[in-house]
């Protein structure tokens, strides 16, 4: 079987809290624990040609700093390859964008990851890295390989606080 979705759209999503403490996730059929690179493929071919999220809000009960954004992307799983991409454009008082791309080859096990973020002071990237909220932040992470031999590069700059240019 195959599922093709031309447009998956959501408007005014709000994430105000994490699941209640003590609540349990529903029990699923017994599956082995998965690690990075063991991401499962879908049981049927899936092609989501366009993802459009408008007016997404995630509060500071969920993330270290609240964020409001629009996002666009795509997802595909044909049983052999699984590419996905998502680009977030900030729509609140903090200007910036965060782009993420992922690709998995189920034939070779190869994993490709790309992250490119650029935010003004008060951004999510700085908050996640525990940097001062007065710091504009740029991050580029790219890598490729088997999960056991993954190699990549990382460039990060947080205006006068930290600068990184290296291999991962």
Protein Blocks (a to p, Z undefined) as FASTA:
>chain_A
ZZddfbdcdehiacfbdcdehiacddddddddddehiaccdfbdcddfbacdehiacdfk
lmmbdcddddddddddehjaccdddddddfbfbgcdddddddddfknopacdddddddde
hiaklmmnopafkbccddddddeddfklgccdddddeehiaccdddZZ
